Amino acid sequence: MTALNLRSTPVHCPDAADLERLLSAVEVDLNALGDSLRLRDSDRIERHSGDLREALTRALDGFTRASRTGQVPAALRARLVKASGQVAVQRESLLRATVALDSALEALLPREDAVVYGRLDSRSSALFTH
């Protein structure tokens, strides 16, 4: 398909039913990811976070197209804002879990002394005595 054909293809503007379907998919994926986070199931977290990312992309695209024509019902807009807040909460939760895991790993597997410039021996320390 050429760029000319893409431009001539009409873009479907989602109606309220389309937006409801898109938003419901986001909410389902948010709940599934939340359950996976509570269970600390890394395979499910990975799968559901990918599903959520795709659902959010589709929903935001649909809501953006609908908002250009002023066709976003207030109730759906409010649900989208709520879903956005839930995404932020889950992101924060995942960040905290990551920090806790990093701290635990640091305690269990301490790093060896980091050497930035190398150790000074008697020959190299003589350079700094003047």
C-alpha positions, 0 to 999 in steps of 0.5 A: 500500500502506498502513502497515497492510498493511506491518506485516502483511506477514511478513518473510522471515528469510534462511537460510544459503543466502540469506546466502551469496548476499548475501555472495558478491555483496558479495565480487564487487563488492569485487573488481570495485571493487578492480580498477577502483581498480588500473586507475584507471578512474573510470567503472568505479570509480563503477559498481562503488562503487554496486554495492557500496553496494547489495550491502552494504545488502542483505547487512547487512539480511539479516545483521541479520534473521538475527542476530535469530534467531541463524541466522548461521553462524560461517563467514559471520560471519567472511567478513562481517567480512573483507569489512568490513575490505576495504571499509575498506582500499579506502576508505583507498586511495581517500582517499589517492588523493584527497589525492594528486590534490588535492596535484598539482592544488594544485601545478599550479594554485596558488591566487591569494593569498586576500584575507580582509579586503581589502588595506590601503592608506594610507587604511585603514592610518591607522585602525590607527596610533593 
